Amino acid sequence: MRPLVAQAAAMPMAIRTSSRGPLTGREHEIAGLIAEGLSNREIASRLRLSERTVEAHVRGIFTKLACTSRARVAAWFVAEGAHPDRPR
């Protein structure tokens, strides 16, 4: 099993069950961009947001998913069946 997918499999089931999990639409969009490997600055540029706004969203994502790394966010995103190029 790929390391990111294995990490996602170890997450609590409640985090992985709904269409976007506990994330808002914007957080889900940002999680997808994290899964693509974009930095906060690159996400901010792409979405026309300030970098501080993106940082706040990333903190919210980490809190809601009980994650401490961008790799775990990417693993969650992939495990839920989403694809960075196809937002839900």
URSULKA-V259965 format. One record per residue. N is the residue number from 1. SS is DSSP state (hx for helix, st for strand, lp for the rest). PHI is phi in whole degrees, 0 to 359 (* if undefined). OMEGA is omega in whole degrees, 0 to 359 (* if undefined). Layout:
N,SS,PHI,OMEGA
N,SS,PHI,OMEGA
This chain:
1,lp,*,179
2,lp,297,184
3,hx,304,181
4,hx,294,179
5,hx,292,177
6,hx,298,177
7,hx,297,180
8,hx,296,180
9,hx,296,180
10,lp,277,181
11,lp,288,177
12,lp,303,183
13,hx,301,181
14,hx,301,180
15,hx,286,188
16,hx,257,192
17,lp,266,185
18,lp,275,185
19,lp,297,177
20,lp,240,185
21,lp,63,182
22,lp,275,186
23,lp,274,172
24,lp,287,178
25,hx,302,180
26,hx,294,178
27,hx,298,179
28,hx,297,178
29,hx,299,180
30,hx,292,177
31,hx,301,177
32,hx,297,179
33,hx,288,173
34,hx,298,180
35,hx,297,176
36,lp,285,179
37,lp,96,181
38,lp,284,175
39,lp,279,177
40,hx,303,180
41,hx,298,180
42,hx,293,178
43,hx,296,180
44,hx,302,180
45,hx,296,182
46,hx,295,184
47,hx,266,182
48,lp,58,176
49,lp,241,174
50,lp,283,179
51,hx,298,179
52,hx,296,177
53,hx,295,178
54,hx,297,178
55,hx,303,179
56,hx,296,178
57,hx,296,180
58,hx,297,176
59,hx,300,178
60,hx,297,178
61,hx,298,179
62,hx,303,181
63,hx,295,184
64,hx,294,181
65,hx,265,183
66,lp,55,181
67,lp,251,175
68,lp,234,179
69,lp,214,178
70,hx,293,178
71,hx,298,179
72,hx,293,177
73,hx,298,179
74,hx,298,179
75,hx,297,178
76,hx,300,182
77,hx,300,179
78,hx,292,183
79,hx,295,180
80,lp,281,175
81,lp,92,178
82,lp,277,178
83,st,229,183
84,lp,307,181
85,lp,274,181
86,st,231,179
87,lp,298,180
88,lp,277,*
